[in-house]
Amino acid sequence: MSPRKTTRSSSTTSTPHLLEPRRRGRRTGRLLAASVAAAACLGAVAVPASATGSSESVVSRGVTIPAFYDPPAQLPTADGTLVRAEPLPLGVSLPGLDGRRMPGTATRLMYKSTDAGGGPVAVTGAYIEPSAAWKGGGSRPLVALATGTMGQGDQCAPSLSLQHPLTIGEGTVSIGYDNIAVYRFLAAGAAVVVTDYAGLGATDRLHTYVDRVDEGHALLDAARAARSVDGASITSASKVGLYGYSQGGGASASAAELQSTYAPDVNLAGTYAGAPPADLTEVMKGIDGSALAGALGWSINGFAQSDPSLKAIVDANTNDVGKAALKDTSTMCVGDAILGYGFADSKKWTANGKSLADVIAAEPKLQAMLAQQRLGNLKPTAPVRLATGVQDDIVPHKQAKQLAVDWCRKGGDVTYEAVRLPDLGDKIMTNHLAPLLTDQGSAISWLTDRLSGKKAVSNCWSMPIQP
């Protein structure tokens, strides 16, 4: 396993120059205001992150990561095996008439997975056993949910956001916006397991942002791990649905492609992949200069960790500003990255003053790495609903639609949904985020129908006339 991450003042991974973040205290007030406003829109409750008091805990931008998230030196052999579990108090819950908490009882998880290099990796997450009875047909199913972009700092982990929907530290803010989808599935009576992905939460390595294999494996192994949770009503026979938007859409799409070979024991009934980043070459162009430009740093950091041979290429092609940005973003959440690097131009990070896209075009090894990340080369298992906003300029609409076309050509059972909304502004994320909200009800209904045993109706025949 990779060396353990430590506090802000020390480095730990195979790319040590990426880790030691600068203080951004002067932005704390602005971050706090933005956080409160966003939390109000989401109906979240602000709960400060608390320290465990353990000397073994990692501190990331002023937020103490519970010692639970420190992986052991040795991991089990089988993928999806629970390493440890503990009760997880949900930040938003109510007492039920039967004495059980609503919407469910949550458990924090650490489980074993396999990373893109074939090595063992500890992944954290959460399982929630719903209080409500399953409202569909058959026995209670499981939704394995992959969240959208949260960041690269351990304090941004989705399982932590279930406990603290709003987390604020020293120049950092994390908001659990995908908790809305989690609670909607629980209200329908479906059990939910959420993955933190490799290295997001678990303190031994950096999060390998948008690495399709790491993400697909982590999501499938979360579904496996959920079966072993004490009190879980699901079994290996339970139907499983995969759900994700944006980064999560890429993870669910990858898991759908990998399930038949990596996790055939997962009884996959259907997959929702919203705004999937299927072609990272095109997605990087969309992110460059946008409000989410800091995500370029997360991508580079993660891929340099997965393949240490890329470090020399990164070092040769970044200037001092770029190196500092990579180091700084490595412990940031989305809010931090927007305020710190929103609308940044990658030309200011490179040694030759060219854009990141141009640097990649001139480096065969980088081109090959991105080609390996391309989704659409494998036929997905079970029906898939792919949705993409026609105005999306962050995770470009065209490349997402191409994934649907590629799957259809391979004989996949694909329901394609082009979400038509007005242009809400160039590069400010509104065109990307609006479909997450406007299409969510339809996406959840489609997936719960698959979990109820209802047959999907593919519209691959319509792809030539779809926007």
C-alpha positions in Angstrom: 0.0 0.0 0.0 1.0 3.6 -0.5 2.5 5.6 2.5 0.0 7.1 4.8 -1.1 10.7 4.4 -0.4 12.9 7.3 -1.2 16.5 8.3 -1.0 19.6 6.2 2.7 20.0 7.1 4.0 16.7 5.6 3.9 14.8 2.4 3.1 11.2 1.9 2.5 9.8 -1.5 4.6 8.7 -4.4 4.3 12.3 -5.7 5.2 14.1 -2.5 5.4 17.6 -4.0 1.6 17.5 -4.5 0.6 17.4 -0.9 1.5 20.3 1.4 -1.2 22.9 1.0 -0.9 26.6 1.7 -3.1 28.3 4.3 -6.0 30.2 2.8 -7.2 31.8 6.0 -8.1 35.1 4.3 -10.8 33.3 2.3 -12.5 31.7 5.3 -15.1 34.4 5.6 -16.1 34.2 2.0 -16.1 30.4 2.1 -18.4 30.5 5.2 -20.9 32.8 3.5 -20.9 30.7 0.4 -21.3 27.5 2.5 -24.3 28.8 4.5 -26.0 30.0 1.3 -25.5 26.6 -0.5 -26.5 24.7 2.6 -29.7 26.7 2.8 -30.5 25.9 -0.8 -30.0 22.2 -0.2 -31.8 22.0 3.1 -28.7 20.9 4.8 -27.9 21.3 8.5 -24.6 22.9 9.5 -22.7 20.6 11.8 -19.1 21.4 12.6 -16.6 18.7 12.0 -15.4 17.3 15.4 -12.0 16.0 16.4 -11.7 12.5 17.8 -8.9 13.4 20.1 -6.8 10.6 18.7 -3.1 11.3 18.1 -3.4 9.0 15.0 -5.9 11.2 13.2 -5.1 13.2 10.1 -5.8 16.9 10.0 -6.8 18.2 6.6 -7.2 22.0 6.3 -8.3 22.2 10.0 -10.7 19.3 9.9 -9.7 16.3 11.9 -10.3 13.0 10.1 -11.5 10.3 12.5 -9.0 7.5 13.1 -11.5 5.1 11.6 -10.3 6.3 8.2 -6.7 5.2 8.7 -6.4 1.8 6.9 -4.5 -1.1 8.5 -1.2 -2.3 7.2 -2.8 -5.5 5.9 -6.1 -5.9 4.1 -8.3 -9.0 3.4 -7.8 -10.9 0.2 -11.3 -10.9 -1.2 -12.7 -7.7 -2.8 -15.7 -6.3 -1.0 -14.7 -7.7 2.4 -15.4 -5.5 5.4 -12.3 -4.3 7.1 -14.2 -2.4 9.9 -17.6 -0.8 10.6 -19.1 1.5 13.2 -22.4 3.4 13.7 -22.6 6.5 11.7 -25.0 9.3 13.0 -26.8 10.9 10.1 -26.6 14.7 10.2 -30.3 15.0 9.2 -32.6 12.4 10.8 -35.8 12.2 12.9 -37.0 9.8 15.5 -39.6 7.4 14.1 -42.8 6.2 15.8 -41.3 2.7 16.1 -38.2 4.0 17.9 -36.0 3.7 14.8 -34.4 6.8 13.2 -35.8 8.1 10.0 -34.9 7.8 7.2 -32.6 5.0 8.3 -29.8 3.5 10.4 -26.4 4.3 9.0 -23.1 2.4 9.3 -19.6 3.8 8.5 -17.6 1.3 6.4 -14.1 0.4 5.4 -13.8 -2.4 2.8 -11.2 -3.9 0.5 -11.0 -3.2 -3.2 -8.5 -3.5 -6.0 -7.0 -0.4 -7.6 -6.2 0.2 -11.3 -2.7 -1.2 -10.8 -4.1 -4.4 -9.4 -3.0 -3.7 -5.8 -5.2 -3.8 -2.7 -6.8 -0.6 -1.5 -8.9 0.3 1.5 -12.0 2.2 0.6 -14.4 3.9 3.0 -18.1 4.6 2.6 -21.5 4.3 4.4 -24.4 1.9 4.3 -27.9 3.0 5.3 -30.7 0.6 6.2 -34.0 2.4 5.5 -36.8 2.7 8.0 -39.4 2.6 5.2 -40.6 -0.6 3.7 -39.6 -1.2 0.0 -42.4 0.2 -2.1 -41.5 -1.7 -5.3 -41.9 -5.3 -6.3 -39.9 -8.1 -4.7 -37.5 -8.0 -1.8 -35.6 -4.9 -0.7 -33.0 -3.8 -3.2 -29.7 -1.9 -2.9 -28.7 1.3 -4.6 -24.9 1.7 -4.8 -24.5 5.5 -5.1 -21.4 7.3 -6.5 -21.4 10.9 -5.6 -20.5 13.8 -7.9 -17.3 15.7 -7.5 -16.5 16.4 -3.8 -12.8 17.3 -4.1 -9.5 15.6 -3.1 -9.1 16.4 0.6 -10.1 13.7 3.0 -12.5 16.1 4.7 -14.6 16.0 1.5 -15.5 12.3 1.8 -19.2 11.6 1.1 -19.5 9.4 4.2 -18.4 12.3 6.3 -20.9 14.6 4.6 -23.7 12.2 5.6 -22.7 12.9 9.2 -21.9 16.6 8.7 -23.9 17.9 5.7 -21.9 21.1 6.0 -18.2 20.9 7.1 -16.0 24.0 7.5 -12.3 24.1 8.3 -9.4 26.4 7.7 -10.2 27.7 4.3 -12.3 24.6 3.3 -16.0 23.8 2.9 -17.7 20.6 2.0 -21.4 20.2 1.3 -23.2 16.9 0.9 -25.3 17.8 -2.1 -25.9 14.2 -3.2 -27.5 13.5 0.2 -30.7 14.5 -1.4 -30.6 11.5 -3.8 -29.6 9.2 -0.9 -32.6 10.3 1.1 -35.0 9.9 -1.8 -34.0 6.3 -2.4 -34.3 5.6 1.4 -37.8 7.1 1.3 -38.7 4.6 -1.4 -37.5 1.8 0.9 -34.3 1.0 -1.0 -31.1 0.4 1.0 -28.2 2.6 0.0 -24.5 2.2 0.1 -22.3 5.2 -0.7 -18.6 4.9 -1.7 -16.0 7.4 -0.8 -13.9 6.2 -3.8 -10.2 5.3 -3.4 -8.3 7.8 -1.3 -11.2 10.1 -0.5 -11.5 9.7 3.2 -9.1 6.8 3.6 -5.9 8.5 4.7 -3.2 6.4 3.1 -3.2 7.9 -0.4 -4.6 10.7 -2.6 -8.0 10.3 -4.2 -7.6 9.1 -7.8 -10.1 11.5 -9.2 -12.0 10.2 -12.3 -9.9 7.1 -12.6 -12.5 4.8 -14.2 -11.1 1.5 -12.9 -10.6 2.7 -9.3 -14.1 4.2 -9.3 -15.9 1.3 -10.9 -14.2 -1.2 -8.6 -14.9 0.9 -5.5 -18.6 1.2 -6.4 -19.0 -2.5 -7.1 -17.1 -3.5 -3.9 -19.3 -1.2 -1.9 -22.3 -3.2 -3.0 -20.5 -6.4 -1.9 -19.5 -4.9 1.4 -23.1 -3.8 2.2 -24.2 -7.5 2.5 -21.9 -8.0 5.5 -23.2 -5.0 7.6 -24.9 -6.1 10.8 -28.6 -5.5 10.6 -28.6 -5.2 6.8 -31.7 -6.7 5.2 -30.1 -7.2 1.8 -28.3 -10.4 0.6 -26.3 -11.5 -2.4 -29.6 -12.2 -4.2 -30.8 -8.6 -3.8 -31.1 -6.5 -6.9 -28.6 -3.8 -7.2 -28.9 -0.4 -8.9 -26.0 1.9 -9.7 -26.6 5.6 -9.5 -24.3 8.6 -10.2 -24.1 12.1 -11.7 -21.0 13.9 -13.1 -17.9 12.2 -11.5 -20.5 9.7 -10.1 -21.9 9.2 -13.5 -18.5 8.2 -14.8 -18.1 5.8 -11.8 -21.5 4.2 -12.3 -20.9 3.9 -16.1 -17.5 2.3 -15.4 -19.0 -0.1 -12.9 -21.7 -1.1 -15.4 -19.0 -1.9 -17.9 -16.8 -3.8 -15.5 -19.5 -5.7 -13.5 -19.6 -8.9 -15.7 -15.9 -9.6 -15.3 -15.0 -7.9 -12.0 -18.1 -8.5 -9.9 -20.5 -11.1 -11.5 -21.8 -11.8 -8.0 -23.4 -8.4 -7.9 -27.0 -8.8 -9.1 -27.1 -5.7 -11.3 -30.6 -4.6 -12.4 -29.8 -1.2 -13.9 -27.6 1.8 -13.9 -28.1 5.6 -14.0 -25.2 7.5 -15.4 -25.8 11.3 -15.4 -23.4 13.7 -17.2 -20.6 11.0 -17.4 -17.1 12.2 -18.1 -16.5 9.5 -20.7 -13.7 11.2 -22.7 -11.3 12.9 -20.3 -9.5 14.7 -23.2 -12.7 16.6 -24.0 -13.7 17.0 -20.4 -10.4 18.6 -19.5 -11.0 21.1 -22.3 -14.5 21.9 -20.8 -13.1 22.3 -17.3 -10.1 24.5 -18.3 -11.0 28.1 -17.6 -14.3 27.2 -15.9 -15.5 27.7 -12.4 -14.2 24.2 -11.7 -10.8 24.6 -13.1 -9.3 23.4 -9.9 -10.4 19.9 -10.8 -7.6 19.8 -13.3 -5.3 19.6 -10.3 -7.2 16.7 -8.8 -6.9 14.8 -12.1 -3.2 15.3 -12.5 -2.5 14.5 -8.9 -4.5 11.3 -9.0 -3.0 10.0 -12.3 0.5 10.9 -11.1 -0.1 8.8 -8.0 -1.5 5.8 -9.9 1.4 5.9 -12.4 4.6 7.3 -10.7 6.3 7.4 -14.1 4.1 10.3 -15.0 5.6 12.5 -12.2 8.6 13.3 -14.3 6.3 14.5 -17.1 4.3 16.6 -14.7 7.4 18.2 -13.2 8.8 18.9 -16.7 5.6 20.5 -18.0 4.5 22.6 -15.0 6.0 25.9 -13.8 6.2 27.1 -10.2 2.7 28.4 -10.3 1.4 25.0 -11.6 3.3 23.0 -9.0 1.9 25.2 -6.2 -1.6 24.8 -7.6 -1.3 21.0 -7.7 0.0 20.9 -4.1 -2.8 23.3 -3.0 -5.7 21.6 -4.7 -4.7 18.1 -3.3 -6.5 18.9 0.0 -9.3 21.1 -1.4 -13.1 20.4 -1.6 -15.2 21.9 -4.4 -16.0 25.1 -2.6 -12.3 25.8 -1.9 -11.4 25.1 -5.5 -14.0 27.4 -7.0 -12.9 30.3 -4.8 -9.2 29.5 -5.1 -8.9 28.5 -8.7 -12.2 29.3 -10.4 -11.8 30.3 -14.1 -8.0 29.6 -13.9 -6.3 29.2 -17.3 -4.1 26.1 -17.5 -1.6 28.1 -19.6 -0.5 29.8 -16.5 0.4 26.5 -14.9 2.5 25.1 -17.8 6.2 25.5 -18.4 5.8 26.4 -22.1 2.7 28.6 -21.7 0.5 26.2 -23.7 -2.8 24.8 -22.5 -3.0 21.5 -20.8 -4.8 20.1 -23.8 -1.8 21.1 -26.0 0.7 19.6 -23.5 -1.2 16.3 -23.6 -1.3 16.4 -27.4 2.5 16.6 -27.4 3.1 13.8 -24.9 2.3 10.3 -26.2 2.3 8.8 -22.7 -0.3 11.3 -21.5 -2.4 10.5 -24.6 -2.2 6.8 -23.9 -3.1 7.3 -20.3 -6.2 9.3 -21.2 -7.1 6.7 -23.9 -7.1 4.0 -21.2 -9.6 6.0 -19.3 -12.1 6.2 -22.1 -15.6 4.8 -21.4 -17.6 3.1 -24.1 -15.1 0.4 -25.1 -17.1 -2.2 -23.2 -20.8 -3.2 -23.3 -22.6 -2.3 -20.1 -24.2 -5.0 -18.0 -28.0 -4.6 -17.6 -30.0 -1.6 -18.8 -28.5 1.9 -18.5 -30.1 5.3 -18.5 -27.7 8.0 -19.6 -28.7 11.6 -19.2 -26.8 14.7 -20.3 -27.8 18.4 -20.5 -27.6 19.7 -24.1 -26.1 22.9 -22.8 -23.5 21.3 -20.5 -20.1 22.9 -21.1 -18.2 21.6 -18.1 -18.7 17.9 -18.8 -19.5 18.4 -22.5 -22.7 17.1 -23.8 -21.3 15.8 -27.1 -18.8 13.4 -25.4 -21.6 12.1 -23.1 -23.9 11.5 -26.0 -21.1 9.7 -27.8 -20.9 7.2 -24.9 -24.6 6.4 -25.4 -23.9 5.9 -29.1 -20.9 3.6 -28.4 -22.9 1.5 -26.0 -25.8 1.2 -28.5 -23.4 0.1 -31.2 -22.3 -2.7 -28.9 -25.8 -3.9 -28.3 -26.3 -2.2 -24.9 -29.8 -1.7 -23.5 -29.6 2.1 -23.4 -32.2 4.7 -22.5 -30.8 8.1 -23.6 -32.2 11.3 -22.2 -31.1 14.7 -23.6 -32.0 17.2 -21.0 -33.2 20.3 -22.7 -32.8 23.5 -20.7 -31.9 27.1 -21.6 -28.3 28.2 -21.7 -27.8 29.4 -18.1 -24.3 30.8 -18.5 -21.0 29.9 -20.0 -18.4 28.0 -17.8 -20.1 28.9 -14.5 -21.3 25.3 -13.8 -25.0 26.2 -14.0 -25.5 24.3 -17.2 -23.9 21.3 -15.6 -25.7 21.4 -12.3 -29.2 22.2 -13.5 -29.8 18.8 -15.0 -28.7 17.1 -11.8 -31.8 18.7 -10.1 -34.3 18.8 -12.9 -33.7 15.2 -14.0 -33.2 13.6 -10.6 -36.8 12.6 -10.1 -37.0 10.8 -13.4 -33.7 9.2 -12.9 -34.7 7.8 -9.5 -38.1 6.6 -10.9 -36.3 4.8 -13.8 -33.9 3.1 -11.5 -36.5 2.0 -8.9 -38.6 0.5 -11.8 -35.6 -1.6 -12.7 -35.2 -2.6 -9.1 -38.9 -3.6 -9.1 -38.3 -5.9 -12.0 -39.9 -3.8 -14.7 -38.4 -4.1 -18.2 -36.6 -1.1 -19.6 -37.3 0.2 -23.1 -34.2 1.1 -25.1 -34.3 4.1 -27.4 -31.1 3.3 -29.2 -33.0 3.5 -32.5 -33.5 7.2 -32.0 -29.9 8.2 -31.5 -29.4 9.6 -35.1 -32.2 12.2 -34.4 -31.3 12.9 -30.8 -29.6 16.2 -29.9 
